Structure formats: structure tokens, C-alpha cells
Amino acid sequence: MNNILESRKIFKSYQNNRKLKLEVLKDISLSIERNKISVIVGASGAGKSTLLHILSGLDRPDSGEVLFESENIFNYTDEKLSNFRNRNIGFVFQFHHLLPEFTAAENVAIPRMAAGAKFNEAISRADELLELVGLFDRKDHKPSELSGGEQQRVAVARALVNDPKIIFADEPTGNLDSKNSESIHQLIIRLRDEFNKTFVIVTHNPDLMNLADRIFEIKDGRLINQQ
């Protein structure tokens, strides 16, 4: 099996307001296949988003490893981990998190510039990706001038701007109607099939689950099923 990412014995807990320890993830070990769509499902509060944040390096576990191409990312310093994410990881969240004062193209270009690209090169790359997601004619519009579905497609383009090896998505269609959800689903399929992208997606959407190559089910912080 061609795995790009693997977690080994991940544990994560938080303290609640009464200083009680809440175990959120308990002994999670799983493997993510390259160029596939892996979906994480489970009830609210099961630990899905926490797992996504740890797999992507946004958060550190209490114990355990995440191996990206066989290297444990939690051996990195915070600065190296941040650089790793910017080079290798794309993110799409339920709420697009676009910056309201910038155009669609500028929003897409920002992570590219953060990685060291010059403005003109970053904008040129942003234009290519906005064409890919069907929004080239909207590239000079600000988020407030775009529909919810268009804003989320801009967020997908932004996630692709540094040509990441994995795209993590947390309820990417959770805020969209069925028509806009379907357009995002088709875009994800196309990115996997034509551009060999790897996706790890948290979702409650049964249509998105149906697109998955692999499904991981989390219950009460434990991995109870994978198929």
C-alpha cells in the first residue's frame, strides 16, 4: 500500500473549565493512502476535528507519532513544523476564512507569498488555480461579492497554491446548499483523478462519504471502524 501519512498511537486530552482531564483521542493509529480520498466520520464531539488538526500538524498530541513520508513531524521545532505545513499541506475549512479586504486572486496568492514567492508570480499562480476551479472571471472580486459556493472554491484554490501533497478539509461543504456542495464534491474528485491529490476530509455529508476511497469512523475518541 502506498501510504503518505501514518499515525501511531495518538493520544490527546484537554482540561475543561473545572480542571478535569478530558481524553479526546485514545490510541489512534491509521494510514492515509497517497492519491486517495480518506474520510473521517463520527458523531459531534467524537474527536474528528482534533484528529484532523494533529494529522496535519496544526496541533501536537500528548503522545504518539505522525509520520509524513516516514518522518515523524512532531520531532520538528514549531518553526520547522510551520514551514513543513506551508510546503506540504493545504487546508479547507467549513468557513472559508478569506480575508475580506483582498480580492479572490490575492487571497489565493497569500500563502504563496508567505512561502517566498514574488507578488507577480503568486498572482499568476492564483489566476491559474481560479481558472481551474471555474472562477477566473471573478478573480478581482472581494469575498463579499461572491456567493458561499464561490467563496469555498476560492478557499480550495488557496489550499492548492503551494502544490501541497495532502489537502485536509474540515466539513468543506457543511455551510453550503446541495447544489454548491455537489460542485465542491466534483472538484475534489477531479483534483484526485487529474492531479493525483490526496485528501483527508472530516464530514457528516453522506454524499461526500460516498466519494471516499477509505472511511475511518471515530467514536468517543477511538477508531472503531475503517473500510
C-alpha positions as a Markdown table, in Angstrom:
| # | Residue | x | y | z |
|---|---|---|---|---|
| 1 | Met | 0.0 | 0.0 | 0.0 |
| 2 | Asn | 1.3 | 3.4 | -0.9 |
| 3 | Asn | 0.9 | 5.4 | 2.3 |
| 4 | Ile | 1.8 | 9.1 | 2.5 |
| 5 | Leu | 0.8 | 9.6 | 6.2 |
| 6 | Glu | 0.6 | 7.4 | 9.2 |
| 7 | Ser | -0.4 | 8.0 | 12.8 |
| 8 | Arg | 0.8 | 5.7 | 15.6 |
| 9 | Lys | -0.9 | 5.5 | 19.0 |
| 10 | Ile | -2.1 | 9.1 | 19.1 |
| 11 | Phe | -3.4 | 10.3 | 22.5 |
| 12 | Lys | -4.8 | 13.8 | 23.1 |
| 13 | Ser | -6.5 | 15.3 | 26.2 |
| 14 | Tyr | -7.6 | 18.7 | 27.3 |
| 15 | Gln | -8.5 | 20.2 | 30.6 |
| 16 | Asn | -12.1 | 21.5 | 31.0 |
| 17 | Asn | -13.2 | 24.5 | 33.0 |
| 18 | Arg | -13.2 | 22.5 | 36.2 |
| 19 | Lys | -9.6 | 21.4 | 35.6 |
| 20 | Leu | -10.8 | 17.8 | 34.8 |
| 21 | Lys | -8.8 | 16.0 | 32.1 |
| 22 | Leu | -10.9 | 15.1 | 29.1 |
| 23 | Glu | -9.5 | 12.4 | 26.8 |
| 24 | Val | -10.3 | 13.4 | 23.3 |
| 25 | Leu | -8.3 | 10.9 | 21.3 |
| 26 | Lys | -7.3 | 7.4 | 22.6 |
| 27 | Asp | -4.7 | 5.3 | 20.8 |
| 28 | Ile | -5.5 | 6.3 | 17.2 |
| 29 | Ser | -3.4 | 4.5 | 14.6 |
| 30 | Leu | -4.3 | 4.8 | 10.9 |
| 31 | Ser | -2.7 | 5.1 | 7.5 |
| 32 | Ile | -3.6 | 7.6 | 4.7 |
| 33 | Glu | -3.1 | 6.4 | 1.1 |
| 34 | Arg | -1.5 | 8.6 | -1.5 |
| 35 | Asn | -3.8 | 10.0 | -4.2 |
| 36 | Lys | -6.9 | 8.8 | -2.4 |
| 37 | Ile | -9.8 | 10.5 | -0.6 |
| 38 | Ser | -9.9 | 9.4 | 3.0 |
| 39 | Val | -13.0 | 10.5 | 5.1 |
| 40 | Ile | -13.2 | 10.7 | 8.9 |
| 41 | Val | -16.7 | 10.3 | 10.2 |
| 42 | Gly | -18.4 | 10.2 | 13.6 |
| 43 | Ala | -20.8 | 12.0 | 15.9 |
| 44 | Ser | -20.2 | 15.6 | 17.1 |
| 45 | Gly | -17.6 | 15.5 | 19.9 |
| 46 | Ala | -16.1 | 12.2 | 18.8 |
| 47 | Gly | -12.7 | 13.8 | 18.2 |
| 48 | Lys | -12.7 | 14.1 | 14.4 |
| 49 | Ser | -11.5 | 17.7 | 14.1 |
| 50 | Thr | -8.9 | 17.2 | 16.8 |
| 51 | Leu | -7.6 | 14.2 | 14.9 |
| 52 | Leu | -7.5 | 16.3 | 11.7 |
| 53 | His | -5.5 | 19.0 | 13.4 |
| 54 | Ile | -3.0 | 16.5 | 14.7 |
| 55 | Leu | -2.6 | 14.7 | 11.4 |
| 56 | Ser | -2.0 | 18.0 | 9.7 |
| 57 | Gly | 0.5 | 19.3 | 12.3 |
| 58 | Leu | -1.8 | 22.1 | 13.4 |
| 59 | Asp | -1.8 | 20.7 | 16.9 |
| 60 | Arg | 0.5 | 18.3 | 18.8 |
| 61 | Pro | -0.6 | 15.1 | 20.6 |
| 62 | Asp | 0.1 | 14.3 | 24.2 |
| 63 | Ser | 1.9 | 11.2 | 22.9 |
| 64 | Gly | 2.2 | 9.2 | 19.6 |
| 65 | Glu | 3.7 | 9.9 | 16.2 |
| 66 | Val | 2.5 | 11.2 | 12.9 |
| 67 | Leu | 4.8 | 10.0 | 10.1 |
| 68 | Phe | 4.8 | 12.0 | 6.9 |
| 69 | Glu | 6.6 | 10.0 | 4.2 |
| 70 | Ser | 8.2 | 8.1 | 7.1 |
| 71 | Glu | 9.4 | 11.1 | 9.1 |
| 72 | Asn | 7.8 | 12.0 | 12.5 |
| 73 | Ile | 6.6 | 15.6 | 12.1 |
| 74 | Phe | 6.5 | 16.1 | 15.9 |
| 75 | Asn | 10.2 | 15.9 | 16.1 |
| 76 | Tyr | 10.3 | 19.3 | 14.3 |
| 77 | Thr | 10.6 | 22.6 | 16.1 |
| 78 | Asp | 7.5 | 24.8 | 15.9 |
| 79 | Glu | 9.2 | 26.9 | 13.2 |
| 80 | Lys | 10.1 | 23.8 | 11.1 |
| 81 | Leu | 6.7 | 22.4 | 11.6 |
| 82 | Ser | 5.1 | 25.7 | 10.3 |
| 83 | Asn | 7.4 | 25.6 | 7.3 |
| 84 | Phe | 6.5 | 21.9 | 6.7 |
| 85 | Arg | 2.8 | 22.8 | 6.7 |
| 86 | Asn | 3.2 | 25.7 | 4.3 |
| 87 | Arg | 5.1 | 23.5 | 1.8 |
| 88 | Asn | 3.2 | 20.2 | 2.1 |
| 89 | Ile | -0.3 | 20.8 | 3.5 |
| 90 | Gly | -3.4 | 22.5 | 2.1 |
| 91 | Phe | -6.4 | 23.4 | 4.3 |
| 92 | Val | -10.0 | 23.9 | 3.6 |
| 93 | Phe | -12.4 | 24.6 | 6.5 |
| 94 | Gln | -16.2 | 24.8 | 6.8 |
| 95 | Phe | -15.9 | 28.6 | 7.0 |
| 96 | His | -13.7 | 29.8 | 4.1 |
| 97 | His | -11.6 | 32.2 | 6.3 |
| 98 | Leu | -11.0 | 34.5 | 3.3 |
| 99 | Leu | -9.6 | 37.9 | 4.1 |
| 100 | Pro | -12.4 | 40.4 | 3.3 |
| 101 | Glu | -10.2 | 43.3 | 2.2 |
| 102 | Phe | -8.4 | 41.3 | -0.5 |
| 103 | Thr | -9.6 | 40.0 | -3.9 |
| 104 | Ala | -10.1 | 36.4 | -4.7 |
| 105 | Ala | -6.8 | 36.3 | -6.5 |
| 106 | Glu | -5.0 | 38.0 | -3.6 |
| 107 | Asn | -6.5 | 35.6 | -1.1 |
| 108 | Val | -5.3 | 32.6 | -3.1 |
| 109 | Ala | -1.8 | 34.2 | -3.6 |
| 110 | Ile | -1.1 | 35.0 | 0.1 |
| 111 | Pro | 0.2 | 31.5 | 1.1 |
| 112 | Arg | 2.4 | 31.5 | -2.0 |
| 113 | Met | 4.0 | 34.8 | -0.9 |
| 114 | Ala | 4.3 | 33.5 | 2.6 |
| 115 | Ala | 6.4 | 30.7 | 1.1 |
| 116 | Gly | 8.7 | 33.3 | -0.5 |
| 117 | Ala | 7.3 | 33.9 | -4.0 |
| 118 | Lys | 7.2 | 37.4 | -5.5 |
| 119 | Phe | 3.8 | 39.1 | -5.8 |
| 120 | Asn | 3.5 | 38.7 | -9.7 |
| 121 | Glu | 4.4 | 35.0 | -9.6 |
| 122 | Ala | 2.0 | 34.4 | -6.8 |
| 123 | Ile | -0.8 | 36.2 | -8.6 |
| 124 | Ser | -0.1 | 34.3 | -11.8 |
| 125 | Arg | -0.3 | 31.0 | -9.9 |
| 126 | Ala | -3.6 | 32.2 | -8.3 |
| 127 | Asp | -5.1 | 33.1 | -11.7 |
| 128 | Glu | -4.3 | 29.5 | -12.9 |
| 129 | Leu | -6.0 | 28.0 | -10.0 |
| 130 | Leu | -9.0 | 30.2 | -10.1 |
| 131 | Glu | -9.4 | 29.1 | -13.7 |
| 132 | Leu | -9.2 | 25.5 | -12.6 |
| 133 | Val | -12.0 | 26.0 | -10.0 |
| 134 | Gly | -14.1 | 27.9 | -12.5 |
| 135 | Leu | -13.7 | 31.4 | -11.1 |
| 136 | Phe | -11.2 | 33.2 | -13.3 |
| 137 | Asp | -13.8 | 35.8 | -14.2 |
| 138 | Arg | -14.4 | 36.5 | -10.5 |
| 139 | Lys | -10.7 | 36.9 | -9.6 |
| 140 | Asp | -10.9 | 40.6 | -8.9 |
| 141 | His | -14.0 | 40.3 | -6.7 |
| 142 | Lys | -13.8 | 40.5 | -2.9 |
| 143 | Pro | -15.3 | 37.8 | -0.8 |
| 144 | Ser | -18.4 | 39.9 | 0.0 |
| 145 | Glu | -19.1 | 40.0 | -3.8 |
| 146 | Leu | -19.0 | 36.2 | -4.1 |
| 147 | Ser | -21.6 | 33.5 | -3.2 |
| 148 | Gly | -21.0 | 31.0 | -0.5 |
| 149 | Gly | -20.1 | 28.3 | -3.0 |
| 150 | Glu | -17.8 | 30.7 | -4.9 |
| 151 | Gln | -16.0 | 31.6 | -1.6 |
| 152 | Gln | -15.4 | 28.0 | -0.8 |
| 153 | Arg | -14.0 | 27.3 | -4.3 |
| 154 | Val | -11.6 | 30.2 | -3.7 |
| 155 | Ala | -10.6 | 28.5 | -0.4 |
| 156 | Val | -9.9 | 25.3 | -2.4 |
| 157 | Ala | -7.8 | 27.2 | -4.8 |
| 158 | Arg | -5.9 | 28.8 | -1.9 |
| 159 | Ala | -5.3 | 25.3 | -0.4 |
| 160 | Leu | -3.7 | 24.3 | -3.8 |
| 161 | Val | -1.5 | 27.3 | -4.3 |
| 162 | Asn | 1.7 | 25.7 | -2.9 |
| 163 | Asp | 1.0 | 22.4 | -4.7 |
| 164 | Pro | 0.6 | 20.5 | -1.4 |
| 165 | Lys | 1.0 | 16.8 | -1.1 |
| 166 | Ile | -2.1 | 16.5 | 1.2 |
| 167 | Ile | -5.2 | 18.6 | 1.5 |
| 168 | Phe | -7.1 | 18.5 | 4.8 |
| 169 | Ala | -10.7 | 19.6 | 4.8 |
| 170 | Asp | -13.0 | 20.0 | 7.9 |
| 171 | Glu | -16.6 | 19.9 | 6.8 |
| 172 | Pro | -15.8 | 21.6 | 3.5 |
| 173 | Thr | -19.5 | 21.6 | 2.4 |
| 174 | Gly | -21.1 | 22.0 | 5.8 |
| 175 | Asn | -22.1 | 25.5 | 5.1 |
| 176 | Leu | -23.3 | 25.0 | 1.5 |
| 177 | Asp | -26.6 | 24.1 | -0.1 |
| 178 | Ser | -26.8 | 20.8 | -2.1 |
| 179 | Lys | -26.0 | 22.4 | -5.5 |
| 180 | Asn | -22.9 | 24.1 | -4.2 |
| 181 | Ser | -21.9 | 21.0 | -2.2 |
| 182 | Glu | -22.1 | 18.9 | -5.4 |
| 183 | Ser | -19.8 | 21.3 | -7.2 |
| 184 | Ile | -17.2 | 21.1 | -4.5 |
| 185 | His | -17.5 | 17.3 | -4.5 |
| 186 | Gln | -16.9 | 17.1 | -8.2 |
| 187 | Leu | -13.9 | 19.4 | -7.8 |
| 188 | Ile | -12.4 | 17.1 | -5.2 |
| 189 | Ile | -12.9 | 14.1 | -7.4 |
| 190 | Arg | -11.3 | 16.0 | -10.3 |
| 191 | Leu | -8.3 | 17.0 | -8.2 |
| 192 | Arg | -7.8 | 13.4 | -7.1 |
| 193 | Asp | -8.2 | 11.9 | -10.6 |
| 194 | Glu | -6.4 | 14.5 | -12.8 |
| 195 | Phe | -3.9 | 16.0 | -10.3 |
| 196 | Asn | -3.2 | 13.0 | -8.1 |
| 197 | Lys | -4.1 | 14.9 | -4.9 |
| 198 | Thr | -4.6 | 13.2 | -1.5 |
| 199 | Phe | -7.5 | 14.3 | 0.6 |
| 200 | Val | -8.3 | 13.8 | 4.3 |
| 201 | Ile | -11.8 | 15.1 | 5.0 |
| 202 | Val | -14.0 | 15.3 | 8.1 |
| 203 | Thr | -17.6 | 15.3 | 7.1 |
| 204 | His | -21.2 | 14.5 | 8.1 |
| 205 | Asn | -22.3 | 14.7 | 4.4 |
| 206 | Pro | -23.4 | 11.2 | 3.1 |
| 207 | Asp | -22.8 | 12.3 | -0.5 |
| 208 | Leu | -19.2 | 13.1 | 0.3 |
| 209 | Met | -18.8 | 9.8 | 2.2 |
| 210 | Asn | -19.9 | 8.0 | -0.9 |
| 211 | Leu | -17.0 | 9.5 | -2.8 |
| 212 | Ala | -14.4 | 8.3 | -0.3 |
| 213 | Asp | -11.8 | 5.6 | -1.1 |
| 214 | Arg | -11.4 | 4.9 | 2.6 |
| 215 | Ile | -13.6 | 5.7 | 5.6 |
| 216 | Phe | -12.4 | 6.0 | 9.2 |
| 217 | Glu | -15.1 | 6.0 | 11.9 |
| 218 | Ile | -14.3 | 7.6 | 15.3 |
| 219 | Lys | -16.4 | 7.1 | 18.4 |
| 220 | Asp | -15.6 | 8.5 | 21.8 |
| 221 | Gly | -12.1 | 9.3 | 20.7 |
| 222 | Arg | -11.3 | 5.8 | 19.4 |
| 223 | Leu | -11.1 | 4.4 | 15.9 |
| 224 | Ile | -13.9 | 1.8 | 15.8 |
| 225 | Asn | -14.1 | 1.0 | 12.1 |
| 226 | Gln | -12.1 | 1.5 | 8.9 |
| 227 | Gln | -13.1 | 0.4 | 5.4 |
